[in-house]
């Protein structure tokens, strides 16, 4: 991941904390670049993501979701017990 600091300086610990923050916020997406823009007392974060041609979709009870977290516990358990086909 490429990191750009604009408008000031930061310690490596501060940079690492912002990287952790965006990684948690955008879990499941691969971040290509992060711009950390210092504006006085405020910090703006701008993320650039890797281009992906395929987005994983999960089928559950005749509807599609792109994130297993959107399913309730019972549906998540049902999905984890299904036999997966190899590609």
N, CA, C and O atoms as CSV, one atom per row, in Angstrom:
chain,resi,resn,atom,element,x,y,z
A,1,UNK,N,N,0.852,-1.171,0.000
A,1,UNK,CA,C,0.000,0.000,0.000
A,1,UNK,C,C,0.899,1.236,0.000
A,1,UNK,O,O,1.848,1.329,0.778
A,2,UNK,N,N,0.589,2.156,-0.864
A,2,UNK,CA,C,1.332,3.410,-0.929
A,2,UNK,C,C,0.676,4.421,0.004
A,2,UNK,O,O,-0.544,4.584,-0.005
A,3,UNK,N,N,1.491,5.098,0.810
A,3,UNK,CA,C,0.991,6.081,1.773
A,3,UNK,C,C,1.528,7.458,1.389
A,3,UNK,O,O,2.732,7.622,1.190
A,4,UNK,N,N,0.646,8.440,1.285
A,4,UNK,CA,C,1.033,9.831,1.018
A,4,UNK,C,C,0.577,10.693,2.185
A,4,UNK,O,O,-0.585,10.645,2.589
A,5,UNK,N,N,1.501,11.482,2.723
A,5,UNK,CA,C,1.185,12.434,3.787
A,5,UNK,C,C,1.213,13.830,3.165
A,5,UNK,O,O,2.217,14.225,2.571
A,6,UNK,N,N,0.114,14.576,3.299
A,6,UNK,CA,C,0.004,15.903,2.695
A,6,UNK,C,C,-0.289,16.920,3.797
A,6,UNK,O,O,-1.184,16.711,4.616
A,7,UNK,N,N,0.461,18.013,3.817
A,7,UNK,CA,C,0.153,19.120,4.717
A,7,UNK,C,C,0.806,19.060,6.080
A,7,UNK,O,O,0.421,19.814,6.973
A,8,UNK,N,N,1.778,18.191,6.269
A,8,UNK,CA,C,2.448,18.123,7.566
A,8,UNK,C,C,3.241,16.842,7.716
A,8,UNK,O,O,3.509,16.136,6.744
A,9,UNK,N,N,3.609,16.556,8.950
A,9,UNK,CA,C,4.383,15.355,9.249
A,9,UNK,C,C,3.667,14.536,10.315
A,9,UNK,O,O,2.913,15.069,11.129
A,10,UNK,N,N,3.918,13.228,10.294
A,10,UNK,CA,C,3.326,12.308,11.267
A,10,UNK,C,C,4.381,11.310,11.695
A,10,UNK,O,O,5.334,11.035,10.966
A,11,UNK,N,N,4.191,10.770,12.898
A,11,UNK,CA,C,5.079,9.703,13.353
A,11,UNK,C,C,4.653,8.397,12.689
A,11,UNK,O,O,3.530,8.269,12.200
A,12,UNK,N,N,5.563,7.440,12.680
A,12,UNK,CA,C,5.223,6.141,12.075
A,12,UNK,C,C,4.106,5.453,12.864
A,12,UNK,O,O,3.309,4.715,12.285
A,13,UNK,N,N,4.041,5.687,14.173
A,13,UNK,CA,C,2.956,5.109,14.983
A,13,UNK,C,C,1.598,5.673,14.554
A,13,UNK,O,O,0.629,4.923,14.431
A,14,UNK,N,N,1.524,6.984,14.325
A,14,UNK,CA,C,0.267,7.601,13.875
A,14,UNK,C,C,-0.152,7.041,12.513
A,14,UNK,O,O,-1.323,6.734,12.291
A,15,UNK,N,N,0.804,6.915,11.621
A,15,UNK,CA,C,0.512,6.382,10.286
A,15,UNK,C,C,-0.016,4.958,10.394
A,15,UNK,O,O,-0.992,4.599,9.734
A,16,UNK,N,N,0.636,4.141,11.235
A,16,UNK,CA,C,0.198,2.754,11.425
A,16,UNK,C,C,-1.224,2.683,11.958
A,16,UNK,O,O,-1.993,1.810,11.556
A,17,UNK,N,N,-1.586,3.599,12.865
A,17,UNK,CA,C,-2.941,3.607,13.422
A,17,UNK,C,C,-3.975,3.952,12.351
A,17,UNK,O,O,-5.061,3.371,12.339
A,18,UNK,N,N,-3.658,4.883,11.454
A,18,UNK,CA,C,-4.592,5.212,10.371
A,18,UNK,C,C,-4.714,4.047,9.391
A,18,UNK,O,O,-5.797,3.792,8.865
A,19,UNK,N,N,-3.621,3.344,9.144
A,19,UNK,CA,C,-3.669,2.170,8.272
A,19,UNK,C,C,-4.572,1.107,8.893
A,19,UNK,O,O,-5.394,0.513,8.195
A,20,UNK,N,N,-4.431,0.864,10.185
A,20,UNK,CA,C,-5.295,-0.104,10.876
A,20,UNK,C,C,-6.761,0.316,10.777
A,20,UNK,O,O,-7.640,-0.514,10.546
A,21,UNK,N,N,-7.013,1.617,10.955
A,21,UNK,CA,C,-8.383,2.131,10.913
A,21,UNK,C,C,-9.036,1.862,9.555
A,21,UNK,O,O,-10.142,1.323,9.497
A,22,UNK,N,N,-8.360,2.234,8.463
A,22,UNK,CA,C,-8.972,2.042,7.141
A,22,UNK,C,C,-9.044,0.563,6.786
A,22,UNK,O,O,-9.955,0.146,6.072
A,23,UNK,N,N,-8.099,-0.234,7.272
A,23,UNK,CA,C,-8.154,-1.676,7.008
A,23,UNK,C,C,-9.362,-2.305,7.668
A,23,UNK,O,O,-10.001,-3.181,7.084
A,24,UNK,N,N,-9.684,-1.873,8.873
A,24,UNK,CA,C,-10.886,-2.379,9.551
A,24,UNK,C,C,-12.144,-1.848,8.882
A,24,UNK,O,O,-13.107,-2.588,8.680
A,25,UNK,N,N,-12.135,-0.573,8.542
A,25,UNK,CA,C,-13.322,0.045,7.946
A,25,UNK,C,C,-13.664,-0.570,6.589
A,25,UNK,O,O,-14.836,-0.767,6.268
A,26,UNK,N,N,-12.650,-0.866,5.808
A,26,UNK,CA,C,-12.853,-1.413,4.471
A,26,UNK,C,C,-12.363,-2.855,4.397
A,26,UNK,O,O,-11.714,-3.242,3.425
A,27,UNK,N,N,-12.669,-3.648,5.417
A,27,UNK,CA,C,-12.230,-5.046,5.397
A,27,UNK,C,C,-12.847,-5.751,4.194
A,27,UNK,O,O,-14.003,-5.511,3.845
A,28,UNK,N,N,-12.083,-6.600,3.584
A,28,UNK,CA,C,-12.557,-7.295,2.393
A,28,UNK,C,C,-12.212,-6.580,1.103
A,28,UNK,O,O,-12.390,-7.139,0.021
A,29,UNK,N,N,-11.725,-5.362,1.199
A,29,UNK,CA,C,-11.317,-4.606,0.005
A,29,UNK,C,C,-9.825,-4.367,0.090
A,29,UNK,O,O,-9.292,-4.094,1.165
A,30,UNK,N,N,-9.158,-4.469,-1.032
A,30,UNK,CA,C,-7.710,-4.281,-1.059
A,30,UNK,C,C,-7.399,-2.819,-1.373
A,30,UNK,O,O,-7.773,-2.300,-2.425
A,31,UNK,N,N,-6.717,-2.177,-0.449
A,31,UNK,CA,C,-6.396,-0.759,-0.589
A,31,UNK,C,C,-5.077,-0.619,-1.325
A,31,UNK,O,O,-4.066,-1.203,-0.936
A,32,UNK,N,N,-5.103,0.164,-2.393
A,32,UNK,CA,C,-3.914,0.391,-3.205
A,32,UNK,C,C,-3.118,1.567,-2.669
A,32,UNK,O,O,-1.889,1.515,-2.625
A,33,UNK,N,N,-3.806,2.627,-2.261
A,33,UNK,CA,C,-3.134,3.852,-1.833
A,33,UNK,C,C,-3.971,4.545,-0.771
A,33,UNK,O,O,-5.201,4.514,-0.809
A,34,UNK,N,N,-3.281,5.173,0.179
A,34,UNK,CA,C,-3.944,5.939,1.226
A,34,UNK,C,C,-3.320,7.321,1.288
A,34,UNK,O,O,-2.111,7.452,1.480
A,35,UNK,N,N,-4.134,8.349,1.126
A,35,UNK,CA,C,-3.688,9.730,1.289
A,35,UNK,C,C,-4.141,10.209,2.661
A,35,UNK,O,O,-5.330,10.166,2.978
A,36,UNK,N,N,-3.194,10.665,3.474
A,36,UNK,CA,C,-3.502,11.239,4.781
A,36,UNK,C,C,-3.271,12.733,4.650
A,36,UNK,O,O,-2.135,13.179,4.490
A,37,UNK,N,N,-4.342,13.503,4.717
A,37,UNK,CA,C,-4.274,14.946,4.481
A,37,UNK,C,C,-4.464,15.655,5.817
A,37,UNK,O,O,-5.513,15.545,6.451
A,38,UNK,N,N,-3.432,16.385,6.232
A,38,UNK,CA,C,-3.463,17.101,7.503
A,38,UNK,C,C,-3.962,18.516,7.231
A,38,UNK,O,O,-3.377,19.256,6.441
A,39,UNK,N,N,-5.052,18.876,7.899
A,39,UNK,CA,C,-5.662,20.193,7.721
A,39,UNK,C,C,-5.862,20.809,9.108
A,39,UNK,O,O,-6.951,20.732,9.677
A,40,UNK,N,N,-4.815,21.413,9.638
A,40,UNK,CA,C,-4.891,21.977,10.981
A,40,UNK,C,C,-5.028,20.869,12.000
A,40,UNK,O,O,-4.155,20.010,12.120
A,41,UNK,N,N,-6.135,20.890,12.737
A,41,UNK,CA,C,-6.389,19.856,13.736
A,41,UNK,C,C,-7.154,18.662,13.161
A,41,UNK,O,O,-7.419,17.693,13.873
A,42,UNK,N,N,-7.501,18.728,11.899
A,42,UNK,CA,C,-8.304,17.681,11.274
A,42,UNK,C,C,-7.441,16.824,10.355
A,42,UNK,O,O,-6.450,17.289,9.792
A,43,UNK,N,N,-7.839,15.564,10.217
A,43,UNK,CA,C,-7.183,14.618,9.319
A,43,UNK,C,C,-8.232,14.094,8.349
A,43,UNK,O,O,-9.285,13.610,8.764
A,44,UNK,N,N,-7.943,14.193,7.068
A,44,UNK,CA,C,-8.799,13.604,6.041
A,44,UNK,C,C,-8.089,12.379,5.483
A,44,UNK,O,O,-6.884,12.413,5.235
A,45,UNK,N,N,-8.837,11.296,5.287
A,45,UNK,CA,C,-8.293,10.070,4.726
A,45,UNK,C,C,-8.959,9.803,3.390
A,45,UNK,O,O,-10.184,9.830,3.277
A,46,UNK,N,N,-8.147,9.548,2.385
A,46,UNK,CA,C,-8.678,9.234,1.060
A,46,UNK,C,C,-8.074,7.909,0.624
A,46,UNK,O,O,-6.856,7.776,0.511
A,47,UNK,N,N,-8.940,6.929,0.381
A,47,UNK,CA,C,-8.491,5.584,0.011
A,47,UNK,C,C,-8.712,5.344,-1.474
A,47,UNK,O,O,-9.714,5.767,-2.049
A,48,UNK,N,N,-7.765,4.662,-2.072
A,48,UNK,CA,C,-7.869,4.208,-3.456
A,48,UNK,C,C,-7.802,2.684,-3.411
A,48,UNK,O,O,-6.915,2.113,-2.777
A,49,UNK,N,N,-8.737,2.037,-4.081
A,49,UNK,CA,C,-8.838,0.587,-4.008
A,49,UNK,C,C,-8.347,-0.060,-5.287
A,49,UNK,O,O,-8.367,0.534,-6.365
A,50,UNK,N,N,-7.899,-1.315,-5.126
A,50,UNK,CA,C,-7.489,-2.107,-6.289
A,50,UNK,C,C,-8.720,-2.380,-7.136
A,50,UNK,O,O,-9.812,-2.592,-6.608
A,51,UNK,N,N,-8.544,-2.376,-8.428
A,51,UNK,CA,C,-9.642,-2.715,-9.326
A,51,UNK,C,C,-9.812,-4.226,-9.330
A,51,UNK,O,O,-8.860,-4.972,-9.559
A,52,UNK,N,N,-11.021,-4.657,-9.076
A,52,UNK,CA,C,-11.310,-6.084,-9.113
A,52,UNK,C,C,-12.437,-6.315,-10.096
A,52,UNK,O,O,-13.413,-5.567,-10.133
A,53,UNK,N,N,-12.291,-7.350,-10.882
A,53,UNK,CA,C,-13.305,-7.680,-11.871
A,53,UNK,C,C,-14.423,-8.537,-11.287
A,53,UNK,O,O,-15.526,-8.599,-11.829
A,54,UNK,N,N,-14.116,-9.196,-10.174
A,54,UNK,CA,C,-15.083,-10.127,-9.617
A,54,UNK,C,C,-15.351,-9.781,-8.165
A,54,UNK,O,O,-14.423,-9.565,-7.385
A,55,UNK,N,N,-16.602,-9.730,-7.812
A,55,UNK,CA,C,-16.987,-9.517,-6.429
A,55,UNK,C,C,-17.714,-10.779,-5.968
A,55,UNK,O,O,-18.642,-11.245,-6.629
A,56,UNK,N,N,-17.294,-11.314,-4.855
A,56,UNK,CA,C,-17.886,-12.552,-4.342
A,56,UNK,C,C,-19.336,-12.303,-3.933
A,56,UNK,O,O,-19.659,-11.293,-3.307
A,57,UNK,N,N,-20.191,-13.243,-4.301
A,57,UNK,CA,C,-21.600,-13.167,-3.917
A,57,UNK,C,C,-21.972,-14.477,-3.238
A,57,UNK,O,O,-21.518,-15.545,-3.649
A,58,UNK,N,N,-22.779,-14.399,-2.224
A,58,UNK,CA,C,-23.234,-15.570,-1.490
A,58,UNK,C,C,-24.726,-15.720,-1.705
A,58,UNK,O,O,-25.477,-14.752,-1.578
A,59,UNK,N,N,-25.160,-16.928,-2.030
A,59,UNK,CA,C,-26.581,-17.182,-2.251
A,59,UNK,C,C,-27.159,-17.805,-0.988
A,59,UNK,O,O,-26.629,-18.787,-0.467
A,60,UNK,N,N,-28.213,-17.243,-0.519
A,60,UNK,CA,C,-28.866,-17.769,0.683
A,60,UNK,C,C,-30.366,-17.580,0.553
A,60,UNK,O,O,-30.855,-16.451,0.499
A,61,UNK,N,N,-31.084,-18.668,0.503
A,61,UNK,CA,C,-32.551,-18.651,0.462
A,61,UNK,C,C,-33.087,-17.733,-0.632
A,61,UNK,O,O,-33.944,-16.885,-0.384
A,62,UNK,N,N,-32.574,-17.914,-1.833
A,62,UNK,CA,C,-33.055,-17.215,-3.021
A,62,UNK,C,C,-32.775,-15.722,-3.065
A,62,UNK,O,O,-33.454,-14.998,-3.792
A,63,UNK,N,N,-31.802,-15.245,-2.314
A,63,UNK,CA,C,-31.364,-13.868,-2.486
A,63,UNK,C,C,-29.850,-13.828,-2.369
A,63,UNK,O,O,-29.241,-14.706,-1.759
A,64,UNK,N,N,-29.250,-12.810,-2.954
A,64,UNK,CA,C,-27.803,-12.691,-2.980
A,64,UNK,C,C,-27.347,-11.593,-2.031
A,64,UNK,O,O,-27.980,-10.542,-1.930
A,65,UNK,N,N,-26.257,-11.846,-1.347
A,65,UNK,CA,C,-25.622,-10.831,-0.516
A,65,UNK,C,C,-24.141,-10.827,-0.863
A,65,UNK,O,O,-23.596,-11.853,-1.269
A,66,UNK,N,N,-23.490,-9.688,-0.707
A,66,UNK,CA,C,-22.067,-9.609,-1.016
A,66,UNK,C,C,-21.204,-9.679,0.226
A,66,UNK,O,O,-19.981,-9.581,0.134
A,67,UNK,N,N,-21.822,-9.847,1.394
A,67,UNK,CA,C,-21.073,-9.895,2.641
A,67,UNK,C,C,-21.808,-10.809,3.602
A,67,UNK,O,O,-22.994,-10.615,3.869
A,68,UNK,N,N,-21.111,-11.797,4.120
A,68,UNK,CA,C,-21.736,-12.754,5.035
A,68,UNK,C,C,-22.215,-12.090,6.319
A,68,UNK,O,O,-23.117,-12.607,6.978
A,69,UNK,N,N,-21.632,-10.960,6.683
A,69,UNK,CA,C,-22.037,-10.256,7.902
A,69,UNK,C,C,-23.478,-9.751,7.822
A,69,UNK,O,O,-24.092,-9.467,8.851
A,70,UNK,N,N,-24.019,-9.639,6.616
A,70,UNK,CA,C,-25.400,-9.167,6.469
A,70,UNK,C,C,-26.417,-10.252,6.813
A,70,UNK,O,O,-27.599,-9.966,7.000
A,71,UNK,N,N,-25.951,-11.498,6.896
A,71,UNK,CA,C,-26.847,-12.600,7.215
A,71,UNK,C,C,-26.959,-12.777,8.725
A,71,UNK,O,O,-26.028,-12.453,9.463
A,72,UNK,N,N,-28.098,-13.291,9.183
A,72,UNK,CA,C,-28.248,-13.560,10.615
A,72,UNK,C,C,-27.442,-14.806,10.993
A,72,UNK,O,O,-26.917,-15.495,10.118
A,73,UNK,N,N,-27.344,-15.093,12.281
A,73,UNK,CA,C,-26.514,-16.190,12.775
A,73,UNK,C,C,-26.936,-17.547,12.203
A,73,UNK,O,O,-26.087,-18.372,11.865
A,74,UNK,N,N,-28.227,-17.771,12.097
A,74,UNK,CA,C,-28.712,-19.048,11.580
A,74,UNK,C,C,-28.292,-19.245,10.119
A,74,UNK,O,O,-27.848,-20.329,9.743
A,75,UNK,N,N,-28.430,-18.213,9.308
A,75,UNK,CA,C,-28.041,-18.306,7.899
A,75,UNK,C,C,-26.524,-18.472,7.762
A,75,UNK,O,O,-26.064,-19.213,6.893
A,76,UNK,N,N,-25.746,-17.796,8.606
A,76,UNK,CA,C,-24.291,-17.956,8.572
A,76,UNK,C,C,-23.910,-19.396,8.912
A,76,UNK,O,O,-23.027,-19.971,8.275
A,77,UNK,N,N,-24.569,-19.979,9.908
A,77,UNK,CA,C,-24.296,-21.369,10.290
A,77,UNK,C,C,-24.687,-22.314,9.156
A,77,UNK,O,O,-23.952,-23.250,8.839
A,78,UNK,N,N,-25.844,-22.067,8.548
A,78,UNK,CA,C,-26.302,-22.890,7.422
A,78,UNK,C,C,-25.300,-22.834,6.280
A,78,UNK,O,O,-24.979,-23.863,5.685
A,79,UNK,N,N,-24.809,-21.652,5.972
A,79,UNK,CA,C,-23.865,-21.489,4.884
A,79,UNK,C,C,-22.545,-22.195,5.188
A,79,UNK,O,O,-21.953,-22.806,4.298
A,80,UNK,N,N,-22.079,-22.118,6.435
A,80,UNK,CA,C,-20.791,-22.739,6.778
A,80,UNK,C,C,-20.870,-24.263,6.731
A,80,UNK,O,O,-19.841,-24.921,6.578
A,81,UNK,N,N,-22.068,-24.841,6.858
A,81,UNK,CA,C,-22.236,-26.290,6.837
A,81,UNK,C,C,-22.408,-26.852,5.427
A,81,UNK,O,O,-22.347,-28.067,5.241
A,82,UNK,N,N,-22.621,-25.998,4.437
A,82,UNK,CA,C,-22.827,-26.469,3.064
A,82,UNK,C,C,-21.523,-26.985,2.482
A,82,UNK,O,O,-20.438,-26.515,2.826
A,83,UNK,N,N,-21.652,-27.961,1.594
A,83,UNK,CA,C,-20.491,-28.506,0.890
A,83,UNK,C,C,-20.158,-27.572,-0.271
A,83,UNK,O,O,-21.030,-27.209,-1.061
A,84,UNK,N,N,-18.900,-27.193,-0.361
A,84,UNK,CA,C,-18.472,-26.283,-1.425
A,84,UNK,C,C,-17.893,-27.076,-2.599
A,84,UNK,O,O,-17.228,-28.096,-2.415
A,85,UNK,N,N,-18.157,-26.592,-3.782
A,85,UNK,CA,C,-17.630,-27.215,-4.993
A,85,UNK,C,C,-16.304,-26.567,-5.347
A,85,UNK,O,O,-16.138,-25.359,-5.177
A,86,UNK,N,N,-15.370,-27.347,-5.831
A,86,UNK,CA,C,-14.085,-26.795,-6.251
A,86,UNK,C,C,-14.205,-26.234,-7.662
A,86,UNK,O,O,-14.999,-26.704,-8.478
A,87,UNK,N,N,-13.409,-25.234,-7.917
A,87,UNK,CA,C,-13.438,-24.587,-9.236
A,87,UNK,C,C,-12.180,-24.942,-9.979
A,87,UNK,O,O,-11.990,-24.507,-11.115
